Amino acid sequence: MRDIREIPIVFLLVVAPEIIIEDRDNITGINLGIPASLQFGELARLLPQVRRIGVIYNTAHSAMDIQQARRERPDLQFVALNAQSTREVPALLEELHGKVDLIWLLLDITVTNPQVLESYILFSFRDKVPVLAFSEKYLKSGAAIVVTFDLEAMGDQAAVMAARILLGTPVSAVLPADIDRVKTIINPTVARKLQLEFAEKCLDEKVVGEYCVPRPTKSQ
């Protein structure tokens, strides 16, 4: 990236923006991450009976995600197991047998990749435990619920930031922000196989292909 310091920059869909921001005061934008408060807010809306969350993580990549989730949702029990390598994931899933109500997939290259995805899905169907994922691509693989980015909402947030800067607010005063809205998608085929009973019947849903999209939720 060129060293542009005079022109305001608003970033969107940038992985690890802290690398490009460094000590610059002319860069702001929308963080590429889904806050635990939004993910588990959606879960509480659809499956309030879920209390025990199973999650496999790698300390180097996603320990902060576990800490944030426990801090923001102390009412939930997070059964978190650390995997040092991908090959440890299947055995760790066996340790979760009978101990969890849901499996939470993290954006963590060590524990969530094509090599081990089948292990998560087999566990899900065997134990009748839904998988909560972060990307629509996991619906076809067998995830029951996806809470993911609402790209239109992210664009709206970035546009508001740009407008504030154009109206004279210093970029340094427009701090990078987390997303404030998510898109939740349900795989009804998987939901039926797992005999899931959703508290909200998606009355405002729109159907996209074979999937159900409940109304979008905005952070409070």
PEDABEL-V347493 format. One record per residue. N is the residue number from 1. PHI is phi in whole degrees, 0 to 359 (999 if undefined). Layout:
((N & PHI) (N & PHI))
This chain:
((1 & 999) (2 & 297) (3 & 278) (4 & 256) (5 & 244) (6 & 268) (7 & 266) (8 & 298) (9 & 234) (10 & 246) (11 & 267) (12 & 208) (13 & 59) (14 & 251) (15 & 282) (16 & 53) (17 & 297) (18 & 301) (19 & 293) (20 & 272) (21 & 287) (22 & 45) (23 & 258) (24 & 284) (25 & 248) (26 & 247) (27 & 235) (28 & 211) (29 & 161) (30 & 253) (31 & 294) (32 & 269) (33 & 189) (34 & 250) (35 & 302) (36 & 302) (37 & 299) (38 & 285) (39 & 301) (40 & 277) (41 & 293) (42 & 294) (43 & 299) (44 & 295) (45 & 290) (46 & 262) (47 & 228) (48 & 296) (49 & 285) (50 & 285) (51 & 238) (52 & 254) (53 & 254) (54 & 270) (55 & 212) (56 & 252) (57 & 218) (58 & 245) (59 & 307) (60 & 292) (61 & 258) (62 & 218) (63 & 300) (64 & 296) (65 & 296) (66 & 294) (67 & 298) (68 & 297) (69 & 298) (70 & 294) (71 & 290) (72 & 277) (73 & 230) (74 & 293) (75 & 283) (76 & 257) (77 & 259) (78 & 261) (79 & 266) (80 & 255) (81 & 241) (82 & 270) (83 & 247) (84 & 278) (85 & 211) (86 & 300) (87 & 294) (88 & 280) (89 & 299) (90 & 304) (91 & 292) (92 & 293) (93 & 299) (94 & 299) (95 & 293) (96 & 273) (97 & 304) (98 & 77) (99 & 248) (100 & 225) (101 & 256) (102 & 198) (103 & 253) (104 & 257) (105 & 276) (106 & 258) (107 & 280) (108 & 217) (109 & 295) (110 & 283) (111 & 251) (112 & 229) (113 & 209) (114 & 305) (115 & 295) (116 & 242) (117 & 302) (118 & 301) (119 & 296) (120 & 297) (121 & 291) (122 & 298) (123 & 299) (124 & 301) (125 & 287) (126 & 292) (127 & 265) (128 & 55) (129 & 240) (130 & 289) (131 & 257) (132 & 259) (133 & 242) (134 & 249) (135 & 220) (136 & 300) (137 & 298) (138 & 280) (139 & 297) (140 & 294) (141 & 280) (142 & 129) (143 & 293) (144 & 276) (145 & 223) (146 & 234) (147 & 245) (148 & 225) (149 & 291) (150 & 262) (151 & 298) (152 & 296) (153 & 294) (154 & 297) (155 & 297) (156 & 297) (157 & 299) (158 & 295) (159 & 295) (160 & 296) (161 & 300) (162 & 299) (163 & 297) (164 & 298) (165 & 294) (166 & 296) (167 & 275) (168 & 115) (169 & 288) (170 & 301) (171 & 302) (172 & 297) (173 & 268) (174 & 255) (175 & 285) (176 & 306) (177 & 231) (178 & 284) (179 & 296) (180 & 246) (181 & 211) (182 & 233) (183 & 246) (184 & 252) (185 & 231) (186 & 248) (187 & 264) (188 & 294) (189 & 296) (190 & 293) (191 & 302) (192 & 294) (193 & 295) (194 & 271) (195 & 58) (196 & 280) (197 & 247) (198 & 275) (199 & 293) (200 & 248) (201 & 270) (202 & 60) (203 & 298) (204 & 261) (205 & 289) (206 & 239) (207 & 263) (208 & 244) (209 & 61) (210 & 262) (211 & 250) (212 & 253) (213 & 243) (214 & 295) (215 & 301) (216 & 293) (217 & 243) (218 & 253) (219 & 294) (220 & 273))
